[in-house]
Amino acid sequence: MRQETSALIDEIYQLTLDMSKYSPELEKDKAELELKQEEVRILWEQLAELVCAEHV
């Protein structure tokens, strides 16, 4: 599980870095940014579930 946790953290970090390349003022970037934010939200949920499962 430790590898899964680490992989999720790495993926969240990479997506967050990717999001910094977008400009929310630009319409095409705004849509892409919203998709990335949703991906990050889902990954955070998965990470929370994984961490909770480790401590049960």
PDB file of N, CA, C and O in Angstrom:
ATOM      1  N   MET A   1       0.812  -1.200   0.000  1.00  0.00           N
ATOM      2  CA  MET A   1       0.000   0.000   0.000  1.00  0.00           C
ATOM      3  C   MET A   1       0.854   1.261   0.000  1.00  0.00           C
ATOM      4  O   MET A   1       0.443   2.307  -0.503  1.00  0.00           O
ATOM      5  N   ARG A   2       2.019   1.146   0.558  1.00  0.00           N
ATOM      6  CA  ARG A   2       2.898   2.311   0.631  1.00  0.00           C
ATOM      7  C   ARG A   2       3.262   2.812  -0.774  1.00  0.00           C
ATOM      8  O   ARG A   2       3.345   4.017  -1.012  1.00  0.00           O
ATOM      9  N   GLN A   3       3.477   1.868  -1.695  1.00  0.00           N
ATOM     10  CA  GLN A   3       3.795   2.248  -3.075  1.00  0.00           C
ATOM     11  C   GLN A   3       2.601   2.927  -3.732  1.00  0.00           C
ATOM     12  O   GLN A   3       2.762   3.889  -4.483  1.00  0.00           O
ATOM     13  N   GLU A   4       1.399   2.422  -3.446  1.00  0.00           N
ATOM     14  CA  GLU A   4       0.187   3.029  -4.004  1.00  0.00           C
ATOM     15  C   GLU A   4       0.036   4.454  -3.503  1.00  0.00           C
ATOM     16  O   GLU A   4      -0.281   5.363  -4.270  1.00  0.00           O
ATOM     17  N   THR A   5       0.264   4.642  -2.208  1.00  0.00           N
ATOM     18  CA  THR A   5       0.167   5.976  -1.612  1.00  0.00           C
ATOM     19  C   THR A   5       1.173   6.911  -2.270  1.00  0.00           C
ATOM     20  O   THR A   5       0.839   8.034  -2.647  1.00  0.00           O
ATOM     21  N   SER A   6       2.388   6.444  -2.400  1.00  0.00           N
ATOM     22  CA  SER A   6       3.443   7.247  -3.003  1.00  0.00           C
ATOM     23  C   SER A   6       3.111   7.584  -4.463  1.00  0.00           C
ATOM     24  O   SER A   6       3.340   8.708  -4.909  1.00  0.00           O
ATOM     25  N   ALA A   7       2.581   6.624  -5.193  1.00  0.00           N
ATOM     26  CA  ALA A   7       2.228   6.850  -6.597  1.00  0.00           C
ATOM     27  C   ALA A   7       1.113   7.884  -6.718  1.00  0.00           C
ATOM     28  O   ALA A   7       1.149   8.735  -7.607  1.00  0.00           O
ATOM     29  N   LEU A   8       0.126   7.815  -5.830  1.00  0.00           N
ATOM     30  CA  LEU A   8      -0.964   8.801  -5.867  1.00  0.00           C
ATOM     31  C   LEU A   8      -0.441  10.197  -5.546  1.00  0.00           C
ATOM     32  O   LEU A   8      -0.826  11.171  -6.193  1.00  0.00           O
ATOM     33  N   ILE A   9       0.430  10.296  -4.555  1.00  0.00           N
ATOM     34  CA  ILE A   9       1.004  11.596  -4.200  1.00  0.00           C
ATOM     35  C   ILE A   9       1.805  12.154  -5.373  1.00  0.00           C
ATOM     36  O   ILE A   9       1.703  13.340  -5.689  1.00  0.00           O
ATOM     37  N   ASP A  10       2.593  11.309  -6.013  1.00  0.00           N
ATOM     38  CA  ASP A  10       3.372  11.744  -7.173  1.00  0.00           C
ATOM     39  C   ASP A  10       2.459  12.232  -8.299  1.00  0.00           C
ATOM     40  O   ASP A  10       2.744  13.241  -8.945  1.00  0.00           O
ATOM     41  N   GLU A  11       1.368  11.514  -8.527  1.00  0.00           N
ATOM     42  CA  GLU A  11       0.444  11.891  -9.592  1.00  0.00           C
ATOM     43  C   GLU A  11      -0.252  13.213  -9.281  1.00  0.00           C
ATOM     44  O   GLU A  11      -0.422  14.050 -10.168  1.00  0.00           O
ATOM     45  N   ILE A  12      -0.653  13.403  -8.033  1.00  0.00           N
ATOM     46  CA  ILE A  12      -1.274  14.661  -7.616  1.00  0.00           C
ATOM     47  C   ILE A  12      -0.281  15.808  -7.801  1.00  0.00           C
ATOM     48  O   ILE A  12      -0.637  16.871  -8.309  1.00  0.00           O
ATOM     49  N   TYR A  13       0.940  15.586  -7.391  1.00  0.00           N
ATOM     50  CA  TYR A  13       1.988  16.606  -7.526  1.00  0.00           C
ATOM     51  C   TYR A  13       2.199  16.979  -8.996  1.00  0.00           C
ATOM     52  O   TYR A  13       2.271  18.159  -9.337  1.00  0.00           O
ATOM     53  N   GLN A  14       2.296  15.976  -9.853  1.00  0.00           N
ATOM     54  CA  GLN A  14       2.536  16.234 -11.274  1.00  0.00           C
ATOM     55  C   GLN A  14       1.368  16.989 -11.902  1.00  0.00           C
ATOM     56  O   GLN A  14       1.581  17.927 -12.671  1.00  0.00           O
ATOM     57  N   LEU A  15       0.143  16.592 -11.585  1.00  0.00           N
ATOM     58  CA  LEU A  15      -1.025  17.291 -12.117  1.00  0.00           C
ATOM     59  C   LEU A  15      -1.072  18.741 -11.625  1.00  0.00           C
ATOM     60  O   LEU A  15      -1.439  19.649 -12.371  1.00  0.00           O
ATOM     61  N   THR A  16      -0.698  18.941 -10.366  1.00  0.00           N
ATOM     62  CA  THR A  16      -0.677  20.291  -9.809  1.00  0.00           C
ATOM     63  C   THR A  16       0.356  21.149 -10.539  1.00  0.00           C
ATOM     64  O   THR A  16       0.103  22.317 -10.834  1.00  0.00           O
ATOM     65  N   LEU A  17       1.503  20.571 -10.824  1.00  0.00           N
ATOM     66  CA  LEU A  17       2.512  21.302 -11.600  1.00  0.00           C
ATOM     67  C   LEU A  17       1.986  21.624 -13.001  1.00  0.00           C
ATOM     68  O   LEU A  17       2.174  22.733 -13.502  1.00  0.00           O
ATOM     69  N   ASP A  18       1.334  20.655 -13.620  1.00  0.00           N
ATOM     70  CA  ASP A  18       0.767  20.863 -14.952  1.00  0.00           C
ATOM     71  C   ASP A  18      -0.251  21.997 -14.940  1.00  0.00           C
ATOM     72  O   ASP A  18      -0.313  22.790 -15.880  1.00  0.00           O
ATOM     73  N   MET A  19      -1.040  22.072 -13.886  1.00  0.00           N
ATOM     74  CA  MET A  19      -2.081  23.102 -13.806  1.00  0.00           C
ATOM     75  C   MET A  19      -1.476  24.502 -13.767  1.00  0.00           C
ATOM     76  O   MET A  19      -2.102  25.463 -14.215  1.00  0.00           O
ATOM     77  N   SER A  20      -0.269  24.619 -13.235  1.00  0.00           N
ATOM     78  CA  SER A  20       0.356  25.944 -13.151  1.00  0.00           C
ATOM     79  C   SER A  20       0.716  26.502 -14.528  1.00  0.00           C
ATOM     80  O   SER A  20       1.011  27.690 -14.657  1.00  0.00           O
ATOM     81  N   LYS A  21       0.694  25.653 -15.551  1.00  0.00           N
ATOM     82  CA  LYS A  21       1.028  26.091 -16.908  1.00  0.00           C
ATOM     83  C   LYS A  21      -0.158  26.725 -17.630  1.00  0.00           C
ATOM     84  O   LYS A  21       0.005  27.336 -18.687  1.00  0.00           O
ATOM     85  N   TYR A  22      -1.350  26.577 -17.053  1.00  0.00           N
ATOM     86  CA  TYR A  22      -2.555  27.081 -17.709  1.00  0.00           C
ATOM     87  C   TYR A  22      -2.920  28.465 -17.191  1.00  0.00           C
ATOM     88  O   TYR A  22      -2.645  28.816 -16.043  1.00  0.00           O
ATOM     89  N   SER A  23      -3.539  29.228 -18.057  1.00  0.00           N
ATOM     90  CA  SER A  23      -4.012  30.554 -17.684  1.00  0.00           C
ATOM     91  C   SER A  23      -5.541  30.527 -17.627  1.00  0.00           C
ATOM     92  O   SER A  23      -6.189  30.358 -18.660  1.00  0.00           O
ATOM     93  N   PRO A  24      -6.128  30.691 -16.435  1.00  0.00           N
ATOM     94  CA  PRO A  24      -7.585  30.615 -16.312  1.00  0.00           C
ATOM     95  C   PRO A  24      -8.325  31.698 -17.100  1.00  0.00           C
ATOM     96  O   PRO A  24      -9.529  31.592 -17.330  1.00  0.00           O
ATOM     97  N   GLU A  25      -7.608  32.727 -17.507  1.00  0.00           N
ATOM     98  CA  GLU A  25      -8.236  33.796 -18.283  1.00  0.00           C
ATOM     99  C   GLU A  25      -8.531  33.357 -19.725  1.00  0.00           C
ATOM    100  O   GLU A  25      -9.435  33.889 -20.369  1.00  0.00           O
ATOM    101  N   LEU A  26      -7.763  32.388 -20.220  1.00  0.00           N
ATOM    102  CA  LEU A  26      -7.965  31.898 -21.578  1.00  0.00           C
ATOM    103  C   LEU A  26      -9.023  30.797 -21.570  1.00  0.00           C
ATOM    104  O   LEU A  26      -8.956  29.867 -20.767  1.00  0.00           O
ATOM    105  N   GLU A  27      -9.993  30.911 -22.464  1.00  0.00           N
ATOM    106  CA  GLU A  27     -11.126  29.982 -22.470  1.00  0.00           C
ATOM    107  C   GLU A  27     -10.691  28.526 -22.647  1.00  0.00           C
ATOM    108  O   GLU A  27     -11.175  27.644 -21.938  1.00  0.00           O
ATOM    109  N   LYS A  28      -9.777  28.273 -23.593  1.00  0.00           N
ATOM    110  CA  LYS A  28      -9.344  26.893 -23.815  1.00  0.00           C
ATOM    111  C   LYS A  28      -8.576  26.358 -22.603  1.00  0.00           C
ATOM    112  O   LYS A  28      -8.707  25.184 -22.258  1.00  0.00           O
ATOM    113  N   ASP A  29      -7.793  27.193 -21.971  1.00  0.00           N
ATOM    114  CA  ASP A  29      -7.063  26.782 -20.771  1.00  0.00           C
ATOM    115  C   ASP A  29      -8.017  26.563 -19.596  1.00  0.00           C
ATOM    116  O   ASP A  29      -7.804  25.682 -18.763  1.00  0.00           O
ATOM    117  N   LYS A  30      -9.054  27.366 -19.545  1.00  0.00           N
ATOM    118  CA  LYS A  30     -10.014  27.256 -18.447  1.00  0.00           C
ATOM    119  C   LYS A  30     -10.662  25.872 -18.421  1.00  0.00           C
ATOM    120  O   LYS A  30     -10.794  25.265 -17.358  1.00  0.00           O
ATOM    121  N   ALA A  31     -11.059  25.380 -19.575  1.00  0.00           N
ATOM    122  CA  ALA A  31     -11.686  24.057 -19.664  1.00  0.00           C
ATOM    123  C   ALA A  31     -10.689  22.963 -19.274  1.00  0.00           C
ATOM    124  O   ALA A  31     -11.040  22.040 -18.540  1.00  0.00           O
ATOM    125  N   GLU A  32      -9.477  23.060 -19.752  1.00  0.00           N
ATOM    126  CA  GLU A  32      -8.441  22.070 -19.436  1.00  0.00           C
ATOM    127  C   GLU A  32      -8.105  22.114 -17.945  1.00  0.00           C
ATOM    128  O   GLU A  32      -7.905  21.077 -17.314  1.00  0.00           O
ATOM    129  N   LEU A  33      -8.045  23.305 -17.401  1.00  0.00           N
ATOM    130  CA  LEU A  33      -7.754  23.472 -15.986  1.00  0.00           C
ATOM    131  C   LEU A  33      -8.847  22.836 -15.123  1.00  0.00           C
ATOM    132  O   LEU A  33      -8.551  22.198 -14.113  1.00  0.00           O
ATOM    133  N   GLU A  34     -10.090  23.008 -15.517  1.00  0.00           N
ATOM    134  CA  GLU A  34     -11.201  22.400 -14.782  1.00  0.00           C
ATOM    135  C   GLU A  34     -11.105  20.870 -14.804  1.00  0.00           C
ATOM    136  O   GLU A  34     -11.382  20.217 -13.798  1.00  0.00           O
ATOM    137  N   LEU A  35     -10.715  20.302 -15.942  1.00  0.00           N
ATOM    138  CA  LEU A  35     -10.529  18.851 -16.025  1.00  0.00           C
ATOM    139  C   LEU A  35      -9.420  18.376 -15.091  1.00  0.00           C
ATOM    140  O   LEU A  35      -9.571  17.376 -14.388  1.00  0.00           O
ATOM    141  N   LYS A  36      -8.316  19.098 -15.092  1.00  0.00           N
ATOM    142  CA  LYS A  36      -7.190  18.735 -14.225  1.00  0.00           C
ATOM    143  C   LYS A  36      -7.590  18.845 -12.750  1.00  0.00           C
ATOM    144  O   LYS A  36      -7.215  18.002 -11.935  1.00  0.00           O
ATOM    145  N   GLN A  37      -8.349  19.880 -12.417  1.00  0.00           N
ATOM    146  CA  GLN A  37      -8.792  20.046 -11.031  1.00  0.00           C
ATOM    147  C   GLN A  37      -9.677  18.881 -10.601  1.00  0.00           C
ATOM    148  O   GLN A  37      -9.577  18.405  -9.470  1.00  0.00           O
ATOM    149  N   GLU A  38     -10.535  18.428 -11.494  1.00  0.00           N
ATOM    150  CA  GLU A  38     -11.398  17.295 -11.188  1.00  0.00           C
ATOM    151  C   GLU A  38     -10.561  16.030 -10.999  1.00  0.00           C
ATOM    152  O   GLU A  38     -10.834  15.233 -10.101  1.00  0.00           O
ATOM    153  N   GLU A  39      -9.554  15.846 -11.834  1.00  0.00           N
ATOM    154  CA  GLU A  39      -8.665  14.686 -11.698  1.00  0.00           C
ATOM    155  C   GLU A  39      -7.962  14.704 -10.342  1.00  0.00           C
ATOM    156  O   GLU A  39      -7.860  13.676  -9.673  1.00  0.00           O
ATOM    157  N   VAL A  40      -7.483  15.874  -9.949  1.00  0.00           N
ATOM    158  CA  VAL A  40      -6.796  16.012  -8.671  1.00  0.00           C
ATOM    159  C   VAL A  40      -7.762  15.720  -7.517  1.00  0.00           C
ATOM    160  O   VAL A  40      -7.390  15.057  -6.549  1.00  0.00           O
ATOM    161  N   ARG A  41      -8.981  16.206  -7.620  1.00  0.00           N
ATOM    162  CA  ARG A  41      -9.975  15.969  -6.572  1.00  0.00           C
ATOM    163  C   ARG A  41     -10.221  14.465  -6.401  1.00  0.00           C
ATOM    164  O   ARG A  41     -10.276  13.960  -5.279  1.00  0.00           O
ATOM    165  N   ILE A  42     -10.366  13.766  -7.512  1.00  0.00           N
ATOM    166  CA  ILE A  42     -10.597  12.320  -7.482  1.00  0.00           C
ATOM    167  C   ILE A  42      -9.390  11.597  -6.873  1.00  0.00           C
ATOM    168  O   ILE A  42      -9.552  10.675  -6.073  1.00  0.00           O
ATOM    169  N   LEU A  43      -8.202  12.014  -7.251  1.00  0.00           N
ATOM    170  CA  LEU A  43      -6.990  11.393  -6.706  1.00  0.00           C
ATOM    171  C   LEU A  43      -6.877  11.626  -5.202  1.00  0.00           C
ATOM    172  O   LEU A  43      -6.456  10.734  -4.466  1.00  0.00           O
ATOM    173  N   TRP A  44      -7.252  12.824  -4.740  1.00  0.00           N
ATOM    174  CA  TRP A  44      -7.231  13.096  -3.296  1.00  0.00           C
ATOM    175  C   TRP A  44      -8.203  12.177  -2.565  1.00  0.00           C
ATOM    176  O   TRP A  44      -7.899  11.690  -1.476  1.00  0.00           O
ATOM    177  N   GLU A  45      -9.363  11.942  -3.157  1.00  0.00           N
ATOM    178  CA  GLU A  45     -10.339  11.028  -2.561  1.00  0.00           C
ATOM    179  C   GLU A  45      -9.769   9.611  -2.475  1.00  0.00           C
ATOM    180  O   GLU A  45      -9.910   8.935  -1.456  1.00  0.00           O
ATOM    181  N   GLN A  46      -9.127   9.174  -3.551  1.00  0.00           N
ATOM    182  CA  GLN A  46      -8.524   7.836  -3.561  1.00  0.00           C
ATOM    183  C   GLN A  46      -7.432   7.735  -2.499  1.00  0.00           C
ATOM    184  O   GLN A  46      -7.321   6.725  -1.804  1.00  0.00           O
ATOM    185  N   LEU A  47      -6.637   8.780  -2.381  1.00  0.00           N
ATOM    186  CA  LEU A  47      -5.564   8.798  -1.390  1.00  0.00           C
ATOM    187  C   LEU A  47      -6.145   8.735   0.020  1.00  0.00           C
ATOM    188  O   LEU A  47      -5.639   8.000   0.869  1.00  0.00           O
ATOM    189  N   ALA A  48      -7.194   9.496   0.269  1.00  0.00           N
ATOM    190  CA  ALA A  48      -7.834   9.486   1.591  1.00  0.00           C
ATOM    191  C   ALA A  48      -8.371   8.094   1.917  1.00  0.00           C
ATOM    192  O   ALA A  48      -8.204   7.612   3.037  1.00  0.00           O
ATOM    193  N   GLU A  49      -9.009   7.454   0.953  1.00  0.00           N
ATOM    194  CA  GLU A  49      -9.531   6.098   1.164  1.00  0.00           C
ATOM    195  C   GLU A  49      -8.400   5.119   1.458  1.00  0.00           C
ATOM    196  O   GLU A  49      -8.520   4.262   2.334  1.00  0.00           O
ATOM    197  N   LEU A  50      -7.315   5.252   0.727  1.00  0.00           N
ATOM    198  CA  LEU A  50      -6.174   4.359   0.919  1.00  0.00           C
ATOM    199  C   LEU A  50      -5.551   4.550   2.304  1.00  0.00           C
ATOM    200  O   LEU A  50      -5.243   3.576   2.990  1.00  0.00           O
ATOM    201  N   VAL A  51      -5.373   5.781   2.701  1.00  0.00           N
ATOM    202  CA  VAL A  51      -4.778   6.066   4.010  1.00  0.00           C
ATOM    203  C   VAL A  51      -5.702   5.571   5.124  1.00  0.00           C
ATOM    204  O   VAL A  51      -5.232   5.001   6.109  1.00  0.00           O
ATOM    205  N   CYS A  52      -6.996   5.783   4.979  1.00  0.00           N
ATOM    206  CA  CYS A  52      -7.955   5.294   5.981  1.00  0.00           C
ATOM    207  C   CYS A  52      -7.918   3.769   6.064  1.00  0.00           C
ATOM    208  O   CYS A  52      -7.982   3.205   7.157  1.00  0.00           O
ATOM    209  N   ALA A  53      -7.818   3.109   4.929  1.00  0.00           N
ATOM    210  CA  ALA A  53      -7.775   1.646   4.899  1.00  0.00           C
ATOM    211  C   ALA A  53      -6.520   1.116   5.600  1.00  0.00           C
ATOM    212  O   ALA A  53      -6.550   0.053   6.219  1.00  0.00           O
ATOM    213  N   GLU A  54      -5.430   1.857   5.499  1.00  0.00           N
ATOM    214  CA  GLU A  54      -4.179   1.443   6.143  1.00  0.00           C
ATOM    215  C   GLU A  54      -4.285   1.503   7.665  1.00  0.00           C
ATOM    216  O   GLU A  54      -3.614   0.748   8.368  1.00  0.00           O
ATOM    217  N   HIS A  55      -5.119   2.390   8.164  1.00  0.00           N
ATOM    218  CA  HIS A  55      -5.191   2.616   9.606  1.00  0.00           C
ATOM    219  C   HIS A  55      -6.400   1.964  10.258  1.00  0.00           C
ATOM    220  O   HIS A  55      -6.717   2.250  11.412  1.00  0.00           O
ATOM    221  N   VAL A  56      -7.070   1.095   9.527  1.00  0.00           N
ATOM    222  CA  VAL A  56      -8.240   0.399  10.098  1.00  0.00           C
ATOM    223  C   VAL A  56      -7.848  -0.973  10.556  1.00  0.00           C
ATOM    224  O   VAL A  56      -8.686  -1.718  11.064  1.00  0.00           O
TER     225      VAL A  56
END
